[in-house]
């Protein structure tokens, strides 16, 4: 499948500014990653301690190439302490199947 991909990673934090700071640091590092179309930091409307980072990718191949690369772990390390492992895997990957 050659569709755009969305990756959502769930985070938990008592201090929003700590997650926001880490997000901006990671985003600057990822700005030039081939195939990454952008990302957003989302904060829970019902629970202000819940955050999602949603990244947009050209396709699964671009995401997998970055994920397998040597810089993947270093690039995302500022956000790693906030990952929510409470429900098992802290991330999900989705194909875009329709959009308007």
C-alpha positions in Angstrom: 0.0 0.0 0.0 1.4 3.4 -1.0 -0.8 5.6 1.2 0.1 8.3 3.6 0.7 7.1 7.2 -0.1 8.6 10.6 1.8 7.5 13.7 0.3 8.4 17.0 2.4 8.1 20.2 0.7 8.5 23.6 2.5 10.4 26.4 1.6 11.3 30.0 2.9 14.2 32.0 2.1 16.3 35.1 3.8 19.3 33.6 2.7 20.3 30.1 5.7 22.6 29.6 8.0 19.6 30.0 6.3 17.6 27.2 6.0 20.8 25.0 9.7 21.5 25.4 10.7 18.0 24.5 8.3 18.0 21.5 9.8 21.1 20.1 13.3 19.8 20.5 12.4 16.5 18.7 10.5 18.3 16.0 13.5 20.5 15.2 15.7 17.4 14.9 13.1 15.7 12.6 12.4 18.6 10.3 14.5 17.4 7.5 13.7 13.6 7.7 12.9 12.4 4.2 9.2 11.4 3.8 8.0 13.1 7.0 5.2 15.5 6.1 4.8 17.1 9.6 3.7 16.4 13.1 1.4 17.8 15.8 1.3 17.7 19.6 -2.2 17.2 20.9 -3.3 17.6 24.5 -6.3 15.8 26.0 -9.5 17.8 26.3 -10.8 15.7 29.1 -7.4 14.8 30.7 -4.7 17.6 30.6 -2.0 15.0 31.4 -2.6 13.1 28.2 -0.7 14.0 25.1 -0.5 12.5 21.6 2.2 13.2 19.0 0.8 12.6 15.6 3.3 12.4 12.8 2.4 12.4 9.1 4.5 10.3 6.6 4.5 10.1 2.8 4.1 6.3 3.1 5.0 3.3 5.2 8.3 2.9 3.5 9.5 6.4 4.5 8.4 5.8 8.1 10.0 2.4 8.3 13.3 3.7 6.8 13.5 6.5 9.5 12.5 4.1 12.2 15.2 1.6 11.2 17.8 4.3 10.9 20.6 5.0 13.4 19.3 8.5 14.4 15.7 7.3 15.3 16.4 6.6 19.0 18.6 9.7 19.6 16.1 12.0 17.8 13.1 10.9 19.9 14.9 10.5 23.2 13.7 13.8 24.8 10.1 12.5 24.6 10.7 8.9 25.7 10.4 9.5 29.5 6.8 10.6 28.9 5.6 7.6 26.9 2.5 6.0 28.3 3.1 2.2 28.5 0.0 1.7 30.7 -2.1 0.2 27.9 0.7 -1.9 26.4 2.3 -0.4 23.3 2.4 3.4 23.5 1.9 4.0 19.7 -0.3 3.1 16.8 0.3 3.3 13.0 -2.6 4.1 10.6 -2.9 4.2 6.9 -4.9 7.1 5.5 -7.7 5.5 3.6 -9.9 8.6 3.0 -9.6 12.3 3.4 -11.4 15.5 2.4 
